[in-house]
């Protein structure tokens, strides 16, 4: 299995990014391989290294770290290291052999596994694991609430003077608490402060407010699915695909590419004729560019499986039945109507930063900084290649437009002659 295929096993982009970084770490030793397994020891936050092994038969993994994501970053990093530079062949050490033996006995004795006592024992172990993770995250939430109180006491103006170690310390605490979502949110706040600019204080206050809301909602006994996702709890794609899907005709319209150190991510906003907007995500590492989950420029008949959460739902691509030329996609008549349609999304997930937004019958303003609708209302538009392509395609005439709205400016992604099929730009 090559490195790209290994990263495809990651439960989410955060694990893929961490694994890619960890694969290049010098904290590994004792690595080896046999026809059936890989193994190695990785330095962790404590004195004892993490023991990591992989069953090459089905790529099942075992790691002594406390992560509740499977496979964890250590198991993925071990496989990445082997893919890049194969480990020397050796006899599996006793701790690896014992694990393999237990797995093979389990596979050979399904009846015993299905016995009521075994089922109950596994259920109790799973419940304990979930409780332990919940308690760890709740402790992280409490720690972040205290940190936010200190920030509020010192004032936003003091944030630019904070050094890198100060930022890393709170991010590390969230990682240790198994709340990677909170760690990522803190990193986003740090990036906003570091970038500066005329709006940095406003943007920093917005993110601090979002973190404060998240700590309040994340401290309750049973957080909502949206809050759980924002804290860092994840759902395996295999589990999502096993659930019922949404059958529709889907038109991929908008995309955003981002890079988190060594892992690149593409987010794709897809419009369904019966279900409206959904979001599909794909990751790639090792310098590769991820292929969008669905092809742009076509209309796809197929099934997309939704993750738990609020609209616009994230989806995993299921069965694709047919592709055809896209048909017209409706859009609101005014920007006011379009922006008002975002309200239920923001109520469901107030931490959203990018919103698919469309409007029919717009034109580019004389200063090329705005898109003006038929009522004369305008929204700022990013001056980039997409806007230049839109002007070239429409010849300056009125057109239908779709893009990603971040609360301040629209990044154009698709245009169409009024009532015609959209073309992707940018």
C-alpha positions in Angstrom: 0.0 0.0 0.0 1.4 3.4 -1.0 1.4 6.5 1.1 -1.6 7.9 -0.7 -3.7 4.8 0.0 -2.5 4.9 3.7 -3.8 8.4 4.1 -7.1 7.3 2.6 -7.6 5.3 5.8 -7.6 8.4 8.0 -10.9 9.1 9.8 -10.5 12.9 9.1 -8.1 15.5 7.9 -6.7 16.3 11.3 -5.5 12.7 11.8 -4.1 12.7 8.2 -2.2 15.9 8.9 -0.8 14.8 12.2 0.2 11.4 10.9 2.0 12.9 7.9 4.0 15.2 10.3 4.6 12.3 12.8 5.9 10.0 10.0 8.9 12.3 9.7 9.6 12.5 13.4 12.8 11.1 15.0 10.9 9.7 17.9 10.5 6.3 16.4 12.5 3.1 17.2 12.1 -0.6 17.2 10.3 -0.8 13.8 10.0 -4.0 11.9 7.8 -6.0 9.6 6.8 -9.6 9.0 4.6 -11.1 6.3 1.5 -10.3 8.4 2.3 -7.3 10.5 4.2 -4.0 11.1 5.2 -2.6 14.4 7.1 0.1 16.1 7.5 2.3 19.2 6.8 6.0 19.1 7.8 8.6 21.7 4.7 10.2 23.3 4.1 12.8 26.0 5.0 10.4 28.8 8.1 8.4 29.7 6.8 5.2 28.1 6.6 5.1 24.3 3.5 4.2 22.5 3.4 0.6 21.2 2.0 0.6 17.6 1.2 -2.4 15.4 -0.7 -3.1 12.2 -2.3 -6.3 10.9 -1.4 -6.3 7.2 -4.3 -8.7 6.5 -7.0 -6.2 7.0 -5.1 -3.1 8.1 -6.5 -3.3 11.6 -4.4 -1.4 14.1 -3.5 -1.3 17.8 -1.9 1.5 19.6 -1.4 2.2 23.4 -2.1 5.9 22.9 -5.4 7.4 24.4 -6.8 8.5 21.0 -10.3 7.3 20.2 -9.9 7.8 16.5 -9.3 4.7 14.5 -6.8 4.4 13.0 -4.9 6.9 15.2 -2.2 9.2 13.9 0.5 6.8 15.3 -0.9 3.8 13.4 -1.1 5.8 10.2 2.4 7.3 10.6 3.9 3.8 11.1 2.3 2.7 7.8 3.5 5.9 6.1 7.1 5.3 7.2 6.9 1.7 5.9 5.4 2.8 2.6 8.3 5.3 2.1 11.1 3.1 3.3 10.2 -0.6 4.0 11.1 -1.8 7.4 13.6 -4.7 7.8 12.0 -8.2 8.0 12.0 -9.7 11.5 10.1 -12.0 13.8 7.2 -10.2 15.5 8.0 -9.3 19.1 5.8 -11.1 21.7 3.4 -8.1 22.3 2.7 -8.0 18.6 2.4 -11.8 18.3 0.0 -11.9 21.2 -2.3 -9.3 19.6 -2.3 -11.1 16.3 -3.0 -14.4 18.0 -6.0 -12.9 19.8 -7.3 -11.4 16.6 -7.0 -14.7 14.7 -8.7 -16.6 17.5 -11.5 -14.1 17.4 -11.9 -14.5 13.7 -11.9 -18.3 14.0 -14.5 -18.3 16.7 -17.4 -16.1 15.6 -19.8 -18.1 17.7 -18.0 -17.2 20.9 -17.9 -13.6 19.9 -21.6 -13.6 19.4 -22.3 -15.2 22.7 -24.4 -12.9 24.9 -21.6 -12.6 27.5 -19.1 -11.5 24.9 -21.5 -9.0 23.3 -22.3 -7.5 26.7 -18.6 -7.3 27.6 -17.8 -5.5 24.4 -20.7 -3.1 24.9 -19.5 -2.3 28.4 -16.0 -1.7 27.2 -17.2 0.6 24.4 -19.4 2.5 26.9 -16.4 3.0 29.2 -14.2 4.2 26.4 -16.8 6.7 25.4 -17.3 7.9 29.0 -13.5 8.3 29.4 -13.2 10.3 26.2 -16.2 12.5 27.2 -14.6 13.2 30.6 -11.3 14.1 29.0 -12.9 16.5 26.5 -15.0 18.0 29.3 -11.9 18.7 31.3 -10.4 20.3 28.1 -13.4 22.5 27.7 -13.2 23.6 31.3 -9.5 24.4 30.8 -10.2 26.4 27.7 -13.0 28.4 29.5 -10.4 29.4 32.1 -8.0 30.4 29.4 -10.7 32.5 27.6 -11.4 34.3 30.9 -7.7 35.2 31.2 -7.7 36.5 27.7 -10.8 38.6 28.3 -9.2 40.0 31.5 -6.0 41.0 29.6 -7.8 42.3 26.6 -7.7 41.5 22.9 -5.1 44.2 22.3 -2.5 42.1 24.1 -2.8 39.1 21.9 -0.3 40.1 19.2 2.4 40.3 22.0 1.9 36.7 23.0 4.8 34.4 21.9 4.6 31.1 20.1 5.1 29.1 23.2 2.0 30.7 24.8 -0.2 29.7 21.9 1.3 26.2 21.7 0.7 25.5 25.3 -3.1 25.9 25.1 -3.3 24.0 21.8 -1.3 21.1 23.3 -3.6 21.0 26.3 -6.6 20.6 24.0 -4.8 17.8 22.1 -4.0 16.1 25.3 -7.7 16.4 26.3 -8.6 14.7 23.0 -10.4 17.8 21.9 -8.7 18.4 18.5 -11.5 20.6 17.3 -10.8 23.1 20.1 -7.1 22.9 19.3 -7.8 23.7 15.6 -10.0 26.6 16.7 -7.2 28.0 18.9 -4.8 27.7 15.9 -7.2 29.6 13.7 -7.4 32.4 16.3 -3.6 32.5 16.4 -3.5 32.8 12.6 -6.0 35.6 12.6 -3.9 37.5 15.2 -0.6 36.8 13.3 -2.0 37.9 10.0 -2.9 41.4 11.3 -4.6 43.7 8.9 -7.3 46.3 9.5 -9.9 43.8 10.7 -7.8 41.5 12.9 -9.3 42.7 16.2 -12.9 42.2 14.9 -12.1 38.8 13.5 -10.3 37.8 16.7 -13.3 38.9 18.8 -15.6 36.9 16.6 -13.5 33.7 17.1 -13.2 34.3 20.8 -16.9 34.6 21.0 -17.3 31.4 19.1 -14.9 29.6 21.4 -16.8 30.9 24.4 -20.1 29.6 23.0 -18.5 26.3 22.3 -17.2 25.9 25.8 -20.6 26.6 27.2 -22.4 24.2 25.0 -19.6 21.6 25.2 -19.8 21.4 29.0 -23.3 20.0 29.1 -24.0 16.3 29.7 -25.1 15.5 26.1 -23.8 18.0 23.6 -25.5 18.2 20.2 -24.0 16.5 17.1 -22.8 19.8 15.8 -21.1 20.7 19.1 -19.5 17.2 19.3 -18.1 17.7 15.8 -16.7 21.1 16.7 -15.1 19.6 19.8 -13.3 17.0 17.7 -15.5 13.9 17.9 -15.7 12.2 14.5 -17.7 9.5 12.7 -15.9 7.0 10.5 -16.8 7.2 6.8 -17.5 3.5 6.7 -20.2 4.0 9.4 -21.7 6.9 7.4 -21.7 4.9 4.2 -23.5 2.0 5.9 -26.4 4.3 6.8 -29.2 5.3 4.4 -28.2 7.9 1.8 -29.8 10.8 -0.1 -30.7 9.9 -3.7 -30.9 12.9 -6.0 -29.5 14.6 -9.0 -26.4 16.5 -7.8 -24.7 19.5 -9.4 -21.1 20.2 -8.0 -20.8 24.0 -8.1 -18.3 25.4 -5.6 -15.0 24.2 -4.2 -12.3 25.4 -1.8 -8.8 24.1 -1.5 -6.8 24.4 1.7 -3.5 23.1 3.0 -2.8 22.1 6.6 1.0 21.7 6.6 1.5 18.4 4.7 -2.1 17.5 4.0 -4.2 19.2 1.4 -8.0 19.3 1.6 -10.7 20.0 -1.0 -14.2 21.0 0.1 -16.9 20.7 -2.5 -20.3 22.3 -2.2 -22.9 20.3 -4.2 -26.5 21.4 -4.9 -29.2 18.7 -5.0 -32.4 19.3 -6.8 -34.4 17.7 -4.0 -32.1 18.2 -1.0 -30.4 21.5 -1.6 -26.8 22.2 -0.5 -24.4 19.5 0.9 -20.6 19.5 1.4 -18.2 16.7 0.4 -14.6 16.6 1.6 -11.5 14.8 0.5 -7.9 14.8 1.7 -4.5 14.0 0.2 -0.9 14.0 1.6 2.6 13.8 0.4 2.3 16.8 -1.8 -0.5 15.3 -3.9 -3.6 17.3 -4.8 -6.9 15.7 -3.7 -9.3 14.9 -6.5 -12.8 16.5 -5.8 -15.3 13.9 -4.6 -17.5 14.6 -7.6 -16.5 15.9 -11.0 -17.3 19.5 -11.7 -19.1 20.6 -14.9 -21.6 17.7 -14.9 -24.8 16.7 -13.1 -24.6 13.4 -11.2 -27.4 11.0 -10.4 -26.4 9.1 -7.3 -26.5 8.6 -3.6 -24.7 10.7 -1.0 -24.6 9.6 2.6 -24.9 12.4 5.3 -22.8 12.7 8.4 -24.6 13.7 11.6 -24.9 17.5 12.1 -26.7 20.5 10.8 -27.3 21.7 7.2 -25.5 22.1 4.9 -24.7 18.5 5.7 -21.3 16.9 5.1 -21.7 13.8 2.9 -19.7 10.8 1.8 -20.1 9.8 -1.8 -21.9 6.6 -2.3 -23.1 5.0 -5.6 -22.9 7.1 -8.7 -25.4 5.9 -11.3 -25.1 8.3 -14.2 -23.6 11.6 -15.3 -25.0 14.2 -17.8 -24.7 17.8 -18.8 -25.9 20.0 -16.0 -29.2 21.7 -16.2 -30.2 25.2 -14.9 -29.8 25.8 -11.1 -32.3 28.2 -9.5 -31.0 31.1 -7.4 -32.7 33.8 -5.3 -33.7 37.0 -7.1 -31.9 39.3 -4.6 -28.9 39.3 -2.3 -31.3 40.2 0.6 -33.2 37.0 0.0 -30.1 35.0 -0.5 -28.5 36.2 2.8 -31.7 35.7 4.7 -31.7 32.0 3.6 -28.5 31.5 5.6 -30.3 32.1 9.0 -31.3 28.4 9.6 -27.8 27.3 8.8 -26.3 29.8 11.3 -28.8 28.8 13.9 -27.8 25.1 13.4 -24.1 25.7 13.3 -23.0 29.3 14.4 -19.3 28.4 13.8 -19.7 28.1 10.0 -17.2 30.3 8.2 -18.1 29.6 4.5 -21.6 29.7 3.1 -22.7 28.8 -0.5 -24.6 31.8 -1.8 -26.3 32.5 -5.1 -28.2 35.3 -6.8 -29.9 35.5 -10.2 -29.5 38.5 -12.6 -26.5 40.3 -11.1 -24.0 42.5 -12.8 -20.4 43.6 -12.0 -20.3 47.2 -10.6 -18.3 49.9 -12.3 -15.5 49.6 -9.8 -15.5 45.7 -10.2 -15.6 45.3 -6.5 -19.3 44.4 -6.1 -22.0 42.3 -7.7 -25.2 44.2 -7.9 -28.6 42.5 -8.1 -31.8 43.7 -9.9 -32.9 45.7 -6.9 -29.7 47.7 -6.7 -28.3 45.9 -3.6 -24.7 44.8 -3.8 -22.3 42.4 -2.1 -18.5 42.8 -2.2 -16.8 40.3 -4.5 -13.2 39.1 -4.4 -11.2 40.5 -7.3 -9.5 37.3 -8.6 -9.3 35.0 -11.6 -12.8 33.8 -11.1 -14.2 37.3 -11.4 -12.2 37.9 -14.5 -13.5 34.7 -16.1 -17.0 35.7 -15.2 -16.6 39.0 -17.0 -15.1 37.3 -20.0 -17.9 34.7 -20.2 -20.7 37.1 -19.8 -19.3 40.1 -21.7 -20.4 42.4 -19.0 -24.0 41.4 -19.3 -26.3 40.3 -16.5 -25.7 36.8 -15.2 -26.6 34.3 -12.4 -23.8 33.9 -9.8 -22.8 31.5 -7.0 -19.9 31.7 -4.6 -18.7 31.2 -1.1 -19.6 34.0 1.4 -17.4 34.4 4.5 -19.5 37.2 6.0 -17.5 40.0 4.4 -16.8 39.1 0.7 -18.0 36.6 -1.9 -15.5 34.4 -3.7 -17.1 33.7 -7.0 -17.3 30.0 -8.1 -19.9 29.5 -10.8 -21.8 31.7 -13.3 -24.5 31.2 -15.9 -26.5 33.2 -18.4 -29.9 34.0 -16.8 -31.7 30.7 -16.5 -29.0 28.6 -18.2 -26.8 25.9 -16.8 -23.9 27.1 -14.6 -20.2 27.1 -15.6 -17.5 26.7 -12.9 -15.0 29.5 -12.8 -11.8 30.1 -10.9 
